[in-house]
Structures are given as structure tokens and as C-alpha cells.
Amino acid sequence: MFVDKATIKVKGGTGGGGCCSFCREKYRPMGGPNGGNGGPGGDVILLSTENEQSLVDYIYQRHFPAENGVNGKGKDQHGKRGQDLVLKIPRGTVVRDVKTGKVIVDLDGQNTSFTIVHGGKGGRGNASYLSNSNKAPRQRESGKPGEELEIELELKTIADAGLVGFPNAGKSTLLRAISHAMPKVAPYPFTTLHPMVGVVDFPDFHKLTVADIPGLIDGAHMNIGLGHEFLKHIERTKVLIYVLDMASLEGKKPFDDFTTLQKELELYMKGLSKRRAIIAANKMDLPDAAKNLKALKRKIKDIEIIPVSAMNKDNTDTLVARLREILAEG
């Protein structure tokens, strides 16, 4: 199950209370106060990792408190600090304050940690109040409550390249052909309902990642269909791969598909359509594809077009080799 948005409550541990105690040892009749301090509460820490690909763990459980600090004891024994709670979340997760809507942190790095709430301070025991004017203090402090916050986690997929195209353009088939990913493939639209990331391996052990962004439709920038749920996963990709149906099986011309896709990307986020891109002219094994490819090349001069057949894996090696070159250029 893929989940890219979740709302949870996090709470730092409450600090332990200080102790009020006096020394009662036989040979120390004036032993004085010896109540220890309480330990501080634990923090809640967010840790980004590539081992997590979804926020599903935060749908069924929504409250995450850190451990409380331990109370102080007599004989000057201070309480133990509460254990920190580390929440592992996918790399690329944006964290917002639900109350204000402001972004708190963007965890787009690998193994990046961020303390989202701090634990409360431990209370002082009566030994801490000893002074020349107060030889037998009976004061003690209770521990302070930890910070509490309601946050929204939103995952924006991180990949080197993103496959963009209309439903049934063959994006999932292409991802299968070039990587180890196994997305669902079927002869009907919207077989992919959430982004999938595939790892492309090269003989020299170089790797790159490609995300299959579910099929866009006209009006996606206005959240039609799954709109923003799809488009947000394109934001972090370095290169876009427009996957076009060169056989026009849906009755639309490849150039019209391309211009519509660019319009939707630009309306969603200014400058997105200008990002470095390649066109994967797919389904070249079908009738009319060669004729449509010639027409497409006459109209598009500024973006490289690579003809492929994802189903037969024709020329897909050329596509990934060129993708690697573009990524190396920065």
C-alpha cells in the first residue's frame, strides 16, 4: 500500500520529578538533603532513509510520544533521561505544522535527522536548593512537560528522472524494460495509481533511479483526476522523460500530447516544463508510428527524440545511456 501523506501528533517525554529526601545514615546525624534531580524527557527525531518508500506506517498509528524521564531518588540519585523516539520516514518528505501550514523541514537528504519536538526538563531535587540560608530545604520540582506538535508528512518522490505521459502511453512497460521495477501493466489506462521508482543498473555498477509518474490528464494542474497527487512527485526529478504513444492508439497526435503535457507541468509549477528532458517515442513497433515520428521531428527541434519500443525493449539501451550522459552533465 502506497501512502504519500499522513498527519500525526508527536510529543516529547515529560521530565522526571525531583526527589525530596534527607540522609538518615547512622553516623551522619546532620547528613542533610540528598534528593536527586529528575531526568529530562526524550526527544522525537525524524530520520530520512531510502529504505522507506511510503508513509503507510503513520496511517494506522497517529500518536508518537517519546519516553518520559525517570524521577530522582534519595542518596543523590538522579533520574535517567527518557529514550528518544526515532521515526524513520522516506527521503523526500516535507514536514509541515498543521496549525500554521508552514514548512518546518524538508528531509530531502539521505540519513538526515531533525528533532521535531524536545523533551521536558527534569525537576530539581531538594539537594539542589541547599544554601547557607536554607540548610534543610524541602522544595522539589516536578518535571516539565515535553513539546507537543501536530504535523503533516508529505512525500515527494526523489528520483533522477521521471516518466511523464498520458494513460496508456507505455510508461510502466518502459520502466519494466529499463529497470528492476515491476509495475502493473495492462491494456487499459490508469494501471499505475501511485509513483514507482525503478533502479537502472549499468555494467560498471553505476546506478540511476527513474520514477513512473501515474498518467496525467488534461486539467491535472487544477487537480482534475488525481492531479496534484501525481504532479508533486515530478518536482524533485532532475530530468523529465516524455513518453509519447507514436501509434496514436488513443486517437491523439503525439505532438498534441506533448504540448498538453508541457502545459500541465507549467501551470502546476512555473519553470517545470523548461526542465531538461528527453522524448521517448514509444510503440515504434506498431503501424503509423514511423509516419508520426517524422511529423513529430519536424515540429520539435529543441528536445532530443529517441524512438523506442518498450514492449520489445528496442533501443531502450540507447535511451538509458543518453539519460546517464545528461545526468552527468549536471
C-alpha positions in Angstrom: 0.0 0.0 0.0 1.4 3.4 -1.0 0.7 6.4 1.1 2.3 9.8 0.4 0.5 11.9 3.0 -0.2 11.5 6.8 -1.0 13.6 9.8 0.4 12.6 13.1 0.9 14.0 16.7 4.4 13.9 18.2 5.1 14.7 21.9 8.4 14.9 23.8 8.7 13.0 27.0 7.8 14.6 30.3 10.7 15.3 32.6 11.1 13.3 35.7 10.2 14.8 39.1 12.9 15.8 41.6 13.1 14.0 44.9 12.8 15.4 48.4 14.9 13.2 50.7 17.3 13.5 53.7 20.3 11.5 54.7 19.4 9.1 57.5 22.7 7.2 57.9 23.7 6.2 61.5 27.0 8.1 61.7 25.8 11.2 59.8 23.2 12.8 62.0 23.5 16.1 60.1 23.7 14.5 56.7 21.4 17.0 55.1 19.2 16.8 51.9 20.1 14.2 49.2 17.1 14.2 46.8 18.3 13.7 43.2 17.1 15.6 40.1 14.6 14.1 37.6 15.8 13.1 34.2 14.8 15.0 31.1 12.2 13.6 28.7 13.2 12.1 25.4 13.0 13.9 22.1 11.1 12.9 19.0 13.5 12.7 16.0 12.7 12.4 12.3 15.2 10.4 10.3 15.0 10.2 6.4 16.0 7.0 4.8 15.8 5.4 1.4 14.8 2.1 3.0 11.3 3.5 3.4 9.2 4.2 0.3 5.8 5.1 1.8 4.2 6.7 4.8 1.8 3.8 5.4 3.2 3.3 9.0 1.8 6.6 10.0 -1.8 6.0 8.9 -2.8 3.4 11.4 -0.8 4.9 14.3 -1.0 8.6 14.7 0.3 9.4 18.2 4.0 9.2 18.9 5.2 10.1 22.4 8.8 9.8 23.5 9.7 8.2 26.8 9.3 10.2 30.0 12.3 11.0 32.2 12.7 8.9 35.4 12.1 10.6 38.8 15.1 11.4 41.0 15.7 9.3 44.2 17.3 9.7 47.5 21.1 9.3 48.1 21.6 11.9 45.4 20.4 9.5 42.6 19.4 11.5 39.5 16.7 10.1 37.2 17.6 8.6 33.9 16.9 10.5 30.7 14.0 9.3 28.7 14.8 7.5 25.5 14.5 9.4 22.2 11.9 8.2 19.7 13.3 8.0 16.2 10.7 8.0 13.4 12.0 6.7 10.1 10.4 8.4 7.1 11.1 8.2 3.4 13.7 10.5 1.9 12.0 13.5 0.2 9.3 14.0 3.0 8.2 17.6 3.6 7.1 18.3 7.2 4.5 21.0 7.9 2.9 22.4 11.0 -0.8 21.5 10.7 -1.9 24.6 12.7 0.0 27.2 10.7 0.6 25.4 7.4 4.3 26.4 7.4 7.0 24.0 6.3 9.2 23.0 9.3 11.8 21.0 7.4 12.3 19.3 4.1 14.1 16.0 4.6 15.5 15.5 1.1 18.8 14.1 2.1 19.8 10.5 2.9 20.1 9.8 6.7 19.1 13.3 7.6 17.8 13.7 11.1 15.8 16.5 12.6 14.5 16.9 16.2 10.8 17.8 15.7 10.0 18.2 19.5 12.1 18.3 22.6 11.5 16.5 25.9 10.7 18.4 29.0 13.3 19.4 31.6 13.7 17.3 34.7 12.7 18.8 38.0 15.3 19.6 40.7 15.6 17.6 43.9 15.8 19.2 47.3 19.6 18.8 47.3 19.8 21.5 44.6 18.1 24.0 47.0 20.8 23.7 49.7 22.3 27.0 50.6 23.7 28.9 53.6 20.3 30.3 54.4 18.4 27.1 53.7 20.1 24.1 55.4 17.2 21.7 55.3 15.3 22.5 52.0 12.1 20.7 51.4 11.4 22.1 48.0 11.4 19.9 44.9 10.3 20.5 41.3 8.0 18.5 39.1 9.3 17.6 35.7 8.3 19.9 32.8 6.0 18.5 30.0 7.6 17.9 26.6 6.8 19.8 23.5 3.7 18.7 21.5 3.0 19.2 17.9 0.6 18.0 15.2 2.5 17.7 11.9 1.7 16.7 8.3 4.1 14.5 6.4 4.0 14.8 2.6 6.2 12.5 0.5 7.6 13.9 -2.8 9.4 11.2 -4.6 13.1 11.7 -5.3 14.4 10.2 -8.5 17.0 11.1 -11.1 14.4 11.1 -13.9 10.6 11.0 -14.1 8.5 9.3 -16.8 5.7 11.7 -17.8 2.9 10.8 -20.2 -0.8 10.2 -20.8 -2.5 7.0 -19.6 -1.6 4.0 -21.8 1.5 5.7 -23.3 3.6 2.8 -22.0 5.4 4.3 -19.1 5.1 1.2 -16.8 6.2 -1.0 -19.7 9.2 1.2 -20.3 10.1 1.2 -16.6 10.0 -2.6 -16.6 12.2 -2.6 -19.7 15.0 -0.4 -18.3 15.0 -1.3 -14.5 14.2 -3.9 -11.9 10.8 -2.4 -11.1 7.7 -4.5 -11.7 4.8 -2.1 -12.1 1.4 -3.4 -13.1 1.0 -3.5 -16.9 -2.4 -3.9 -18.7 -4.1 -2.8 -21.9 -6.2 -0.1 -20.2 -5.5 3.3 -18.7 -4.5 4.2 -15.1 -3.0 0.8 -14.3 -0.5 2.8 -12.2 -2.1 4.5 -9.2 0.9 5.7 -7.4 4.5 6.6 -8.3 7.0 3.7 -8.6 10.8 4.1 -8.6 13.0 1.7 -10.6 16.8 1.4 -10.3 18.7 1.2 -13.6 22.0 -0.8 -13.3 24.9 -0.4 -15.7 27.7 -2.9 -16.3 30.2 -0.6 -14.5 28.0 -0.7 -11.4 26.7 2.8 -11.9 23.1 3.3 -10.9 20.3 5.8 -11.5 16.7 6.0 -10.5 13.7 6.5 -12.7 10.2 7.2 -11.3 7.0 6.2 -13.1 4.6 9.1 -12.5 1.0 7.9 -13.0 -0.7 9.1 -16.2 -1.7 12.7 -16.4 -4.8 14.0 -18.0 -5.8 17.4 -19.3 -6.6 19.7 -16.4 -4.3 17.9 -13.9 -2.9 21.2 -12.7 -6.4 22.0 -11.4 -6.4 18.7 -9.5 -8.6 17.0 -12.0 -8.3 13.3 -11.8 -5.6 12.7 -9.2 -3.9 16.0 -10.3 -1.7 17.3 -7.6 -1.3 13.8 -6.1 0.6 12.9 -9.3 2.3 16.2 -10.2 4.0 16.7 -6.8 6.2 13.6 -7.4 7.7 15.3 -10.5 9.0 18.3 -8.7 12.3 16.8 -7.5 13.3 14.9 -10.6 16.4 16.2 -12.5 15.3 15.1 -16.0 11.9 14.5 -17.5 11.2 11.7 -20.0 8.1 12.4 -22.0 6.7 9.1 -23.1 4.5 9.5 -26.2 2.3 7.0 -28.0 3.6 7.1 -31.5 1.0 4.7 -32.8 -1.8 7.1 -31.8 -3.8 4.3 -30.3 -6.0 6.7 -28.4 -6.7 8.8 -31.5 -4.5 11.7 -30.4 -1.5 13.0 -32.3 1.9 12.7 -30.4 2.7 16.4 -30.8 -0.7 17.4 -29.3 0.0 15.0 -26.3 3.4 16.6 -25.9 2.1 20.2 -25.9 -0.7 19.3 -23.4 1.8 17.6 -21.1 4.1 20.7 -21.1 1.1 23.0 -20.5 0.0 21.0 -17.4 3.5 20.9 -16.0 4.0 24.7 -16.4 0.6 25.5 -15.0 1.3 23.3 -11.9 4.8 24.8 -11.2 6.3 27.6 -13.2 9.5 26.5 -14.9 8.8 22.8 -14.7 8.2 22.4 -18.4 11.6 24.0 -19.1 13.5 21.3 -17.1 16.0 19.2 -19.1 14.1 16.5 -21.0 14.1 13.6 -23.5 11.2 12.4 -25.5 10.8 8.6 -25.6 8.9 8.0 -28.8 7.3 4.7 -27.7 5.4 1.9 -29.6 7.6 2.2 -32.7 6.8 -1.4 -33.5 3.2 -0.6 -34.4 1.7 0.8 -37.6 1.7 4.5 -38.3 4.5 5.0 -35.7 7.2 5.8 -38.3 5.0 8.3 -40.0 4.1 10.0 -36.7 7.7 10.1 -35.7 8.7 12.1 -38.8 5.9 14.6 -38.2 7.0 14.9 -34.6 10.6 15.6 -35.5 9.6 18.3 -37.9 7.8 20.2 -35.1 10.1 19.6 -32.2 13.7 20.7 -32.6 14.9 21.7 -29.1 14.3 18.3 -27.3 16.1 15.1 -28.2 13.7 12.4 -29.5 14.7 8.7 -29.1 12.4 6.1 -30.8 11.8 3.0 -28.6 9.6 0.0 -28.3 9.2 -0.6 -24.6 7.3 -3.8 -25.2 10.2 -5.3 -27.3 13.0 -3.4 -25.4 14.1 -1.9 -28.8 16.5 0.9 -28.4 15.9 1.2 -24.6 19.7 0.8 -24.0 20.2 4.0 -26.1 17.6 5.8 -24.0 19.2 5.0 -20.6 22.8 5.6 -21.9 21.7 9.1 -23.1 19.9 9.7 -19.8 23.1 8.9 -17.9 25.1 11.3 -20.1 22.6 14.1 -19.4 22.7 13.5 -15.6 26.5 13.5 -15.7 26.4 16.9 -17.4 24.5 18.3 -14.4 
